[in-house]
Amino acid sequence: MTSKRTKAGVATAAAILSASIVAVALACSSPAGAVTRTPDVSASANLNLRISPSTRKPWPRIWPGQVYQDASPFNTPVPANPQLAPNSSQIVHRVTSWGPPAKPYAGAAGTSDDWSHPVYFARWSDPVYRIHQTGWANPDIEGKRIHIPVGAKPAGGGDAEISVVGPFRGWEYDFWDAKTPSGHGGTFTANFGRRGLWRGDGLGMSRYPYRGGITAAGFSNQAGVIRVSEMESGAINHALFMTVRCHFGNVWPADSVGTHGLCSDPKDAPAMGQHFWLDMSPAQINALAVPAWQKIILRAMATYGMYVGDDGGAPWALQIESGDNYTSFGEPDPWIAYAKSQGIDGTYDSSIGRTVYNFNLQHAVDWGNRLKVLRPGQ
């Protein structure tokens, strides 16, 4: 799942409990006159859905709560005095020698430069589709029926990724090279897909039932994604999803499914699942003369780290929440408003006919000296 560029809130949360014996509804908030809905998944999933009063279509928002279970490595802080991998400095040198991190960008939703991981939350009344895979037909999901909201669509880039969280048990279905759903049910087609529980660990397994996500590491598609609501709240309480130019091998917590993007020279190449860590204290980060939004991301790198989950065209990069989550339903991309609020100027990209807003972390810190690679399992 490679790309030429980086593969790329604030409604008030109100906890609404369902009267159902076995299910509790999602945390929801609604403006006056809006219609709320409460899919049958755990309230602890911290999902926030509302319906736009103008379009009556679902507008999913993931508020700054936790995605996946407490035991997920993505939700586990780096321990005090962590142990480094024996060749930590060599791996860091290899990655940083490729260049600085790519600039995550907003404004490209739905275009050919859209390499994001959009996610949609379905309800029982949404159209029903039967899954058909045209590439590797994962037997765990082939032929299964899922609900997909009207308006949901995959990212516009070549990977055409899409995730759907269904109302039954909160299964997260992740698809690669997917076609846009018809909007009225029938067959939903993708090259292949996998699934995992939204309240699972966000990881995959190569053995049957072949569960997890469709990233090269087998991580679920929303693992480590930076959400706009987190940036607005000022804190990211999980590890980050990291892509690298190429990799070799895999270490825990990655699955052994990655077959693309192998480095031609394996010496000191990062592995899928490699855990990078920013070796800086909170005081050191606070003292940096960089914008506040950069410090939010740097604190997450220092507290939780970054897990290599996929390959990309950039030296290395992070994954931000997809603007498609909003624009698919006629709502504005909140990343654009957030970028403007942080003084980030837009740049017109004639190749896609859009103004994009770059979140430039290239010179935030001395990456070559501050990044470390942790021994797997921490």
N, C-alpha and C positions, 0 to 999 in steps of 0.2 A: 504494500500500500504506500507507494512513494508519491511525491508531489514535487512540482517545480518551486512552489513557495510553501510557507508554513501551512500545515493542515489546521486550520482554525476550527437593587431592582426594586423599584423598591415598594412593593405593595406591603401593607401592614399585615403581619402574620396573625391569623386568628385561629386558634385551635378549635375544630368542630368535631365532636365525637359522634359517631353513628350509633343509632339505636339497635343496630344489628348485634346478635349474640356473638358472631364469629368475626366480624369485621369492624374496623374503625375507619373513619373517612380521613381523607387528606386534610392537612391544614390549609384553609382557604381564606381569602380576603376578597371583598368585592366593593367597588364603588357603588354609590346610590343608584338603584335601578338595574344593577347588573344581576345576572342569573348565575348562581354558583352551582357547582357539581362536586360530588364527593365520590370518586372511584373507590372500589373495594381493595385498598391496600393499606398497610399499616400506617397509622398516624405518625409513627416514629420515622417514617421515610422523609418527613419534613418537606413535602411537596406543596406548592402553592399554585392553584389554578384559579383562573377567573374567566368570565366570558365578556368579551368586549360588547358594551351595550349598542354599539353602532353596527357591528357585523354579526352579532350573536354567534360568533365562532370561538372555539376555545383558544385561550391565550395562556400557555403554560409559563409559569415562572418558578424557578427553583430558588427559594429564599435561602439565606445564609445558614441553613441547617446542614446536618451531616448526610452525605450520600454513602451508602453501604454500611455494614455493621462495624461496631467498635473494634473488632478483632482484625479488620482489614488492614493490611500494611499501609494503605494510603491514609488511614486514620491513626496511625501509631507514630508518636513523636520519636525523633532520633534520641537515643539514650544519652545520658551524661557520659562524657569520656568515651565516645564510640571508637570501635576498633576499625582501622582502615584496611582496605585491601592491600596485599603486599606490593602490588604495582600501581597503587593509587596515583602517584605523581606522573607515571608514564601514561596512564590512560587519560588523565586530565590534559597532559601536554599534547597527546594525539588529537583529542577533541578540539582543544582551543587553537591548535595549529591550523585547523581547517578554517578558522575565522570566528568572529563574534556571534552571539546568538542572533537569530533572525528577529525581525520586528513583527510581533503579532499585530494584525491590522483589522480594523473594523470598516464596514461600508461595502464589503464585497459579497454580501449574502446573495445567493442565487445566481452568481456569475461563474464564469469558468475559473476564476481565481478563488473559489469558495471550497476550501479543503477542510471544512469544519465537521463536527460531529453533532448534527441536530438531533434533538430528542423531543418526542411528542407523547403526551399522556392521554390514553384512550379511556372512554367510558362505555358502558354497556350499550348505549343507544347509537354509538358510532358504527359506520358501515363495517360489515364482516368480510374478510378476505381469506382465501386459502393460499398458503405460502407455496411457491414453486421456485426452486433453485436451478439455474441453468448451468452452473459450473459444478463445484463440489456440492453434492446434495447431502447436506448434514441430516442424517436420519432422525436426529432429535427434534427437528422442526419441520421437515419436509411434509407437506400436506396438512399441517396444523392450521386451524382457523384463528385469526386474530382480528381485533377491532383496531381500526386506524382512523383518526379524526379527519374530517373533510378539510382539505387545505394543506395537510401535511405533505412534505416533499423532501427528497434527499438533497444533500448539498450539491451545488452546481458544478463543482470541480470533477476531475476524472475519476476520483474514488467513489463519488455518488453515495456517500454513507448516510444512513438513517437509523435512528433508534426509536422504538415504540415501547412504552411501558403500558402493559395491558391491565385491565381491571381485575383479572383473575390472579390472585396471589401476588400481584405486582411483578410479573415476569418482565424483564427488560430484553427485548429482541433487538439485536444489532445486525444490520445488513450492509453488505458491500456491493457496489455496482448495482444499485437498485433503480428500478423504474418508478416514475411518479405514480402513486395510486390513482385509480380512476375517479375516486370520490363517491362511488356508488356501490362498492363491493365487487366481488368476483375473484380474480386471481391477482395476487401480488407477487411480482417477479423480481428476483435479485440473483446475482451470481452465486452468492452463498451467504449464510447467516449463522449465528449462534445465539444462545440465550443464557441468562443468569438471573437470579433473583435480585431485585432492586435493593433488598435488605440483605444480600449476600456479601461476599468478600470482595467482589469486583474483579476476581481473577478467573482464569480458565483452566481447562484440563484437556489434554490431547487424547486421552482414552475416552471411549464411549461413556457417558452420553455427549461428549464433545461440547461442553458448556463453557461459557465465558463470553468474550467479545471477539471482534474480528480485526483487532489491531495485531501487529506482528508479534507482540508479546502475549497475546491472548487476553489482555486486560479488557474489561467491559468499557464501552465507548465513553462513558461519562467519568471514568476513574481519572482523577487528577486534573480535571478541566477547571480552569479559572472562571468563575461565574461573575457576571457584572454586579449582582447583588452583594457578593463578597467584597468586591472592590468598593462599592458604595458604603458598606458597613465598616470597612477599614481592617478586616481580618480574614485571612484564608486559613481555615483550620484543617488542612489536609496536605498530603504530599502532592506534588505537581507531576503532570504527564509530560515527558520529555521525548522529543524526537532527535535522532542523530543522523548524520550523513550516511553512515553505513555501520554495520555491526558485525560481530562474529561470535557465535555461540549464544548460550542463554544461561542465566543464573536465576535462582529464586528471587522474586515471585513470578517470573515469566514462565509461560508455557513453552513447550518445544514445537510451536507451530510456525515460527517465522522462517520463510524460505526465500524472501526477497531482500535486497539491499545488503548483501554480504560484502564485507571489505575484501578487496583483492589481496591485501596484505593483512593477515590476522594479528600481527604483532601489536600488542597493547591496544587493540581495538575494543571499544565498549561492547559489552554483551547486552542482549535483550534482558531487561530486568535489572540492569546495573543501577545501584542506588548512589546518586550524586548528592553531595551535601555542601552547603555554603558554610564555611568555617568562620562565622562571625557572631559576636554576642549582640544582644538587643541594643546595648549601649553603643556599640560600634556602628550598627546600622542606623540608629537614631541620629548619630553625629554626622552622617554622610550629607554632603551638600547636593542632594538629588531630590527630585520631586517626590511628594508624599505617596503618589501611586506606586512609584518604584519601590519604596520602602515596604509597602504592603506585600509585594511579591517576594522581596528579599527576606522578609521575616518568615514567610512560609518555607522558603528554601533552607533557612537556618534551623527552623523548628522541626520540619518534616522531611525536607529533602525533595529530590526529584527522581522518578523511576523512568528508565528508558523503556518506551512502549512501542516505538515505531521508527521507521526510516523516513527521511525526507530529503529534499534537495538542498536545504540549508545546512551549515555546519552543525548547528543544534538549535532547538526551538522549543517553545512551550505551546500549550493548547488552550485557547480561550473559548468560552461558551459561544455557540453558534448564533449569529443574528437571525438565521432562518427560524429559530424558535418563535420569533416574533413577527418577522416580515411575511412569513407564510400565511398569516392570518390578518394581514393588512395593518399591522401595528408597526411603529417605527422601531428601528434597531436601537436598543438602549445604550449600546456601546458608543454610538456616535454622540449622544448627549453626554455620556460620561467623559468621553475624550475631550469634548469642548469645555466641559466644566473644569478639566485639569489643564487647560491652556494648550492642548495639543492641536496644532493646525492641520487641516486636511490638505491632501495633495491629489490633484486630478490624475487619474490613471486612464489614459486614452485607450488602452487595450481592452478595458471593460466598460468604459464610459461612465465611470463612477469617481467620486471623491472618496479617498480612503484615508484613514487616520491610523498612523503608525505609533505603537507603543514601544518606543525605542529603549531597550535595556543594554545596548551594546557597550556603553561606557559607564554603567552604574557602579561597577567594582572592577578590581583587577582579577578577572576570572581565572587566569592561569595560576595565581597564587592563592586565591580564596576557595576555589572548588576542591573538594576531596571526594574520593570514592570509598564507600564503606564496604566492609566485609559483608557478603550476603547473609541475610537472616537477621539483621538488626532493624 
